[in-house]
């Protein structure tokens, strides 16, 4: 299976879709350089999610991203089991569920490992699972988190929730660590049309080889629930500006 399509082998956008028609429009707007998020939390069970997501796969070259739903760790098993059946191009997962998920999916899908800002530069919180999140935070050096994520078969760190640029210093350190340790990075949370370019530039300038910025609620039409095609076109233009 061919993997995600990265612009200049560096950047692939990640945004939500709420219909096959919307997905096709967004895929075209980004010239295929996009992972289209479909949330497992939108379905009552794994079977219905699998049935619906399969309909998307053939329409957008399988460039779908199976999501937790607002980083909800309670969806980790649903994400793993859905992905095990449909083998999407991209998977969102908690830090602790990577190994389970990779065992079900094989090596094909690009899978992230969710870590969170912790208020300390050079460190991240890895206790993002449904049980661990209720305990005292497990905070480790970014390099250690990357090594552990690699051991579970992950391809990237999903850095969530960023709150846009609120944790800029921490994000810069995470980007530097990913670059130095040959790991991809997925900045997520509070990213919009006003801060996207700066966030992407930080990761690119740090030398991160592959970057998947997630832009979700800020570009969704509140009336239709669909991601705005024009917004994706604008984001794609910014990607070109940063990399060209």
BAKOL-600286 format. One line per 4 residues: number of its first residue (from 1); their letters; for each residue y, x, z of C-alpha. Coordinates in steps of 0.5 Angstrom, whole numbers, plus 2048, in hexadecimal, padded with zeros to 3 digits. Example, Ala and Ser with C-alpha at 12.3 -4.5 7.8 and 13.67 -1.06 7.14 Angstrom:
1> as> 7F7 819 810 | 7FE 81B 80E
//
This chain:
1> xxxx> 800 800 800 | 807 803 7FE | 80B 803 804 | 813 801 806
5> xxxx> 818 803 800 | 81D 807 803 | 824 809 800 | 824 810 7FE
9> xxxx> 81D 810 802 | 822 810 808 | 824 809 80A | 821 802 80A
13> xxxx> 825 7FC 80C | 821 7F7 811 | 824 7F0 812 | 821 7E9 813
17> xxxx> 81F 7E3 80E | 81D 7DC 80F | 81B 7DA 808 | 817 7DD 802
21> xxxx> 81D 7DB 7FE | 822 7DF 803 | 81D 7E5 803 | 81D 7E5 7FC
25> xxxx> 825 7E5 7FC | 825 7EB 801 | 820 7EF 7FE | 824 7EF 7F7
29> xxxx> 82A 7F0 7FB | 828 7F7 7FE | 824 7F9 7F7 | 81D 7F8 7FC
33> xxxx> 820 7FD 801 | 81F 7F8 806 | 81A 7F6 80B | 81A 7EE 80C
37> xxxx> 819 7EC 814 | 815 7E6 815 | 814 7E5 81D | 80D 7E4 820
41> xxxx> 811 7DF 825 | 813 7DA 820 | 80B 7D8 81F | 807 7D4 824
45> xxxx> 801 7D9 823 | 7FE 7DF 81F | 7FB 7DB 81A | 801 7D7 818
49> xxxx> 805 7DD 817 | 800 7E1 813 | 800 7DB 80E | 807 7DA 80D
53> xxxx> 809 7E2 80D | 803 7E3 808 | 808 7DE 803 | 80D 7E3 804
57> xxxx> 809 7E9 802 | 808 7E8 7FB | 810 7E6 7FA | 813 7ED 7FD
61> xxxx> 80E 7F2 7FB | 80B 7F1 803 | 812 7F4 805 | 811 7F0 80C
65> xxxx> 812 7F2 813 | 80E 7EE 818 | 813 7ED 81E | 812 7EC 825
69> xxxx> 818 7E7 826 | 81E 7EA 829 | 81A 7F0 82C | 816 7EB 830
73> xxxx> 810 7EF 832 | 80C 7E9 834 | 80B 7E9 82C | 807 7F0 82C
77> xxxx> 800 7ED 82B | 802 7E8 826 | 806 7ED 822 | 800 7F2 822
81> xxxx> 7FB 7EC 820 | 7FF 7EA 81A | 801 7F1 817 | 7F9 7F2 818
85> xxxx> 7F8 7EC 813 | 7FE 7ED 80E | 7FF 7F4 80E | 807 7F4 80D
89> xxxx> 80B 7FA 80B | 80E 7FA 812 | 80D 7F8 819 | 811 7F8 820
93> xxxx> 80D 7F9 826 | 80E 7FB 82D | 80D 802 830 | 807 801 833
97> xxxx> 803 7FC 82E | 804 802 828 | 7FD 804 829 | 7FA 7FD 829
101> xxxx> 7FE 7FB 823 | 7FC 801 81F | 7F5 800 820 | 7F5 7F9 81D
105> xxxx> 7FA 7FB 817 | 7F7 802 815 | 7FC 807 812 | 800 803 80D
109> xxxx> 805 7FF 810 | 80C 803 813 | 80C 801 81A | 811 802 820
113> xxxx> 811 804 827 | 816 800 82B | 81A 804 830 | 821 802 834
117> xxxx> 827 805 836 | 827 807 83D | 82E 80A 83E | 82C 811 83E
121> xxxx> 82D 816 838 | 827 819 836 | 822 814 839 | 81F 80D 837
125> xxxx> 81C 807 83B | 815 806 838 | 813 801 83D | 814 7FB 837
129> xxxx> 80D 7F8 838 | 80C 7F1 83B | 80A 7F3 842 | 80E 7FA 842
133> xxxx> 814 7F7 841 | 814 7F4 848 | 813 7FA 84B | 817 800 84D
137> xxxx> 819 803 846 | 815 808 844 | 81B 80D 841 | 818 814 83D
141> xxxx> 81B 819 839 | 81C 816 832 | 818 81C 82F | 812 81A 834
145> xxxx> 813 813 831 | 812 815 82A | 80C 819 82C | 809 813 82F
149> xxxx> 80B 80E 82A | 808 813 825 | 801 813 829 | 801 80C 828
153> xxxx> 802 80C 820 | 809 80A 820 | 80E 80C 81B | 814 80B 81E
157> xxxx> 818 809 824 | 81B 803 824 | 822 804 829 | 823 7FD 82C
161> xxxx> 828 7FA 82E | 82D 7FE 82C | 833 7F9 82D | 836 7FC 827
165> xxxx> 83A 803 828 | 83A 802 830 | 835 807 831 | 837 80C 82C
169> xxxx> 836 812 830 | 82F 810 831 | 82E 80E 82A | 830 815 827
173> xxxx> 82B 818 82C | 826 814 82A | 827 815 822 | 827 81D 823
177> xxxx> 821 81C 827 | 81E 818 821 | 820 81D 81C | 81E 823 820
181> xxxx> 817 820 821 | 816 81D 81A | 816 816 81C | 819 810 819
185> xxxx> 81E 80C 81D | 820 804 81D | 827 803 820 | 827 7FC 822
189> xxxx> 82B 7F7 826 | 833 7F5 825 | 833 7F8 81E | 838 7F4 81A
193> xxxx> 83C 7F6 813 | 842 7F9 818 | 83D 7FE 81B | 837 7FF 816
197> xxxx> 83A 805 812 | 83C 809 818 | 835 808 81B | 832 80A 815
201> xxxx> 836 810 814 | 834 812 81B | 82D 812 819 | 82E 815 812
205> xxxx> 832 81B 815 | 82D 81C 81A | 828 81D 815 | 823 818 816
209> xxxx> 81E 817 810 | 81D 810 810 | 822 80B 813 | 821 803 814
213> xxxx> 827 800 817 | 826 7F9 819 | 82C 7F4 817 | 82A 7ED 81A
217> xxxx> 82E 7E7 81D | 835 7EA 81B | 833 7E8 814 | 830 7E2 814
221> xxxx> 833 7DB 812 | 833 7D7 818 | 833 7D1 814 | 82D 7D2 810
225> xxxx> 829 7D8 814 | 829 7DC 80E | 82B 7E3 80E | 831 7E4 809
229> xxxx> 830 7E7 802 | 837 7E9 802 | 836 7ED 808 | 830 7F1 806
233> xxxx> 833 7F3 800 | 839 7F5 804 | 834 7F9 809 | 831 7FC 803
237> xxxx> 837 7FF 800 | 839 802 806 | 832 805 806 | 833 808 7FF
241> xxxx> 83A 80A 802 | 837 80E 807 | 832 811 803 | 835 812 7FC
//
